[in-house]
């Protein structure tokens, strides 16, 4: 037995869950934050057999799109004087971080 733990962008979370459910996988969703932008993420937990791990990963890959996002980042306008002026920065967001873990025991009650 394995557990696939996938951290995905909030915009992709529902799409991934729907597709996993459609393919017969049970999914637990956790609202999480973190990463470079300290933005909202969705952490998905999927318990499955060793044989189905790649199927789960393939679904996540298909439904998690990488994309560009413009954020406003502070930049010192006067150096060490401590005055900051915001400026736009383009960053990559989306995709998924996936962990596959062994499960010693699994019970659904």
C-alpha positions as CSV (number, residue, x, y, z in Angstrom):
1,X,0.0,0.0,0.0
2,X,1.2,3.5,-0.8
3,X,0.1,7.0,-0.1
4,X,0.6,9.7,-2.8
5,X,0.9,13.1,-1.2
6,X,0.6,15.9,-3.8
7,X,0.9,19.6,-3.2
8,X,-0.8,21.5,-6.0
9,X,-1.8,25.1,-6.7
10,X,-5.2,26.0,-5.3
11,X,-6.4,26.7,-8.9
12,X,-5.6,23.1,-9.8
13,X,-6.9,21.3,-6.7
14,X,-10.5,20.8,-7.6
15,X,-9.6,19.7,-11.2
16,X,-7.2,17.1,-9.9
17,X,-9.6,15.8,-7.2
18,X,-12.5,15.5,-9.7
19,X,-10.4,13.5,-12.2
20,X,-9.0,11.2,-9.4
21,X,-12.6,10.6,-8.2
22,X,-13.8,9.9,-11.7
23,X,-11.0,7.3,-12.0
24,X,-12.1,5.6,-8.8
25,X,-9.6,7.0,-6.3
26,X,-10.5,8.3,-2.9
27,X,-8.9,11.6,-2.1
28,X,-8.4,13.6,1.1
29,X,-8.0,17.4,0.6
30,X,-6.1,19.6,3.0
31,X,-5.9,23.4,2.6
32,X,-2.2,24.4,3.0
33,X,0.0,27.4,2.4
34,X,3.7,27.8,1.7
35,X,6.2,28.0,-1.0
36,X,8.0,31.0,-2.5
37,X,4.8,33.2,-2.6
38,X,3.4,32.0,0.7
39,X,0.2,31.4,-1.3
40,X,-2.6,28.9,-0.9
41,X,-2.0,25.4,-1.9
42,X,-4.0,22.2,-1.8
43,X,-2.4,19.1,-0.4
44,X,-4.1,15.9,-1.7
45,X,-3.7,12.5,0.0
46,X,-4.4,9.4,-2.1
47,X,-4.1,5.9,-0.7
48,X,-3.6,3.3,-3.4
49,X,-1.9,0.0,-4.3
50,X,1.7,0.0,-5.5
51,X,0.4,-0.9,-9.0
52,X,-1.8,2.3,-9.3
53,X,0.8,4.8,-8.1
54,X,1.8,5.8,-11.6
55,X,-1.8,6.2,-12.7
56,X,-2.3,8.7,-9.9
57,X,0.8,10.6,-10.8
58,X,-0.1,10.7,-14.4
59,X,-3.6,12.2,-13.6
60,X,-1.9,14.8,-11.4
61,X,0.5,15.7,-14.1
62,X,-2.3,16.1,-16.7
63,X,-4.4,18.4,-14.5
64,X,-1.7,20.6,-12.9
65,X,-0.7,23.3,-15.3
66,X,2.3,25.5,-14.9
67,X,1.7,29.1,-15.7
68,X,3.2,32.6,-15.3
69,X,1.9,35.0,-12.7
70,X,2.7,38.7,-12.1
71,X,3.4,39.6,-8.4
72,X,4.3,42.9,-6.9
73,X,7.6,42.7,-5.1
74,X,9.2,45.5,-3.0
75,X,12.5,46.9,-4.1
76,X,14.5,49.5,-2.2
77,X,14.1,52.7,-4.2
78,X,16.8,54.6,-2.3
79,X,19.1,51.8,-1.3
80,X,19.8,51.7,2.4
81,X,17.4,54.5,3.3
82,X,14.6,52.0,3.7
83,X,12.2,53.4,1.2
84,X,10.5,50.7,-0.9
85,X,8.7,51.0,-4.2
86,X,6.7,48.0,-5.5
87,X,7.6,46.6,-9.0
88,X,6.0,43.8,-11.0
89,X,7.8,40.4,-11.2
90,X,6.8,37.5,-13.4
91,X,7.1,34.1,-11.6
92,X,6.2,30.5,-12.5
93,X,3.4,29.0,-10.5
94,X,1.4,25.8,-10.7
95,X,2.6,22.3,-11.3
96,X,2.8,19.8,-8.4
97,X,5.2,18.5,-5.8
98,X,4.5,14.7,-5.3
99,X,5.7,12.4,-2.6
100,X,5.1,8.6,-2.6
101,X,5.2,7.0,0.8
102,X,5.0,3.4,2.1
103,X,1.9,2.7,4.3
104,X,2.4,0.1,6.9
105,X,-1.3,-0.2,7.8
106,X,-4.5,1.2,6.3
107,X,-8.0,1.1,7.8
108,X,-11.1,2.8,6.6
109,X,-13.8,2.9,9.4
